[in-house]
Amino acid sequence: MDQGTRGELISRLAEAISSVTTAHPLRVAIDGPPASGKTTLADELAVVLRAQDRDVVRATIDDFLVPRAQRYRRGQYSAEGCYFDAHDRAALCRVLLDPLGPGGHRWFQHAVYDADTDTPSSPPATTAPADAVLLFDGVFLLRPELIHRWDLRIFVSVPFEQTVERARDRGAALAGSTAEIERSWRNRYIPSQQLYFATARPTDHADIIVYNDQLQRPAWEVRR
């Protein structure tokens, strides 16, 4: 276990990425609970890698949601619905992970869903260089259906109660309903993470675990 500044963490993750050699674009999963800091971490890492002249593809699980009616078919606060029904994993593999993987043609799309309109999205396809890095953040990325499609697996760990606090703070900053946030976290997001941990054991499969409860003084553990 190491601990250091935010910059030291990002440098260490960039070194880890540079140490992995593949014949295709490197697919990096940045997994973790909602409000754990996955997206921020991925964005910070992208800045460093691009400064090193590495071609970076940024994508997120939020652009691979299914339409609202489908993902809430078990109810808006269903943990099972959050885990089983929310994401189009088949499309994620078809348009992004497999094209960038072994034997892939590298012709990819970074999204299939538009959250603003709650409709399917089909952005123009792009060709990734063979030495590109895909930084993909989101929840449930180390589940059995996806686990073997990543070349490097990072898990961002934060105590569940702290994610509730962060979500409330973020909601207050955006003038959101803290009561609604509390209900969503207590009834849907945290129980779905508990289901994920019980069935998929994501931290057992992570190459690197980032302990992100202290944002400016994180700790990290390199497994392999």
C-alpha positions, 0 to 999 in steps of 0.5 A, spaced: 500 500 500 502 506 497 499 513 499 501 520 496 499 526 493 494 526 488 499 528 482 503 522 485 497 517 484 496 519 477 503 519 475 503 512 478 497 510 474 500 513 468 506 508 469 502 502 470 499 504 463 505 505 460 508 498 463 502 494 459 504 492 452 498 490 447 498 489 440 491 493 440 489 499 443 489 498 451 483 498 454 483 500 461 477 500 466 476 505 472 470 502 476 467 503 483 461 506 486 457 512 484 460 518 487 467 515 488 471 519 483 471 515 477 470 520 472 474 525 475 480 520 476 479 518 468 479 525 466 486 527 470 489 521 467 487 523 460 490 529 461 497 526 463 497 521 458 495 526 452 501 530 455 506 524 454 503 524 446 499 518 448 492 518 444 487 517 449 479 515 448 475 517 453 468 514 454 463 512 460 458 507 462 453 513 462 453 513 454 451 506 454 445 506 458 438 503 456 432 507 455 429 510 462 423 505 461 427 499 460 432 500 466 426 502 471 422 496 469 423 493 476 422 500 479 425 507 480 429 504 486 430 497 484 437 495 486 436 489 481 434 493 476 440 498 477 445 492 476 441 487 471 437 492 467 441 499 466 446 498 461 447 495 454 453 491 455 452 487 448 452 494 445 458 496 449 462 490 447 460 490 440 461 498 438 467 499 443 471 494 447 471 488 441 473 493 436 479 495 440 481 488 442 485 483 440 483 482 432 479 488 432 478 493 426 479 499 431 473 502 428 469 504 434 463 508 437 464 511 444 456 512 445 450 508 444 445 513 448 443 520 449 441 522 456 438 528 454 433 526 450 433 518 453 434 516 446 439 511 442 445 515 439 449 513 434 455 518 433 460 517 427 465 512 428 472 513 429 479 509 428 483 508 434 491 508 433 494 501 435 497 504 441 491 508 443 489 508 450 481 507 452 480 510 459 473 507 460 469 509 467 463 506 470 459 502 475 459 494 474 465 494 469 468 488 472 462 483 472 463 476 469 460 479 462 466 484 461 471 482 466 476 479 460 475 485 455 479 489 459 487 490 459 488 493 465 483 494 471 482 499 476 477 500 482 476 506 485 474 504 493 470 509 497 466 507 503 459 507 501 457 512 506 462 517 504 459 516 497 452 518 500 455 525 503 459 526 496 452 525 492 448 530 497 454 535 496 454 535 489 446 535 489 446 541 493 451 545 488 447 543 482 440 545 486 438 538 486 433 534 491 437 532 497 432 527 499 431 524 492 439 523 492 438 520 499 433 515 497 436 513 490 443 512 494 439 508 500 434 504 496 438 503 489 445 505 488 448 502 495 444 495 495 446 494 487 453 495 489 452 490 495 449 485 490 455 487 485 460 485 491 457 479 493 456 476 486 462 479 482 467 480 487 470 486 483 476 488 488 478 480 487 479 482 480 482 489 480 489 490 478 490 496 482 485 499 487 485 506 489 483 508 496 479 515 494 476 517 501 482 522 501 481 526 495 488 530 496 491 524 499 489 517 496 492 511 497 493 505 492 495 498 492 498 495 485 496 487 485 499 485 479 
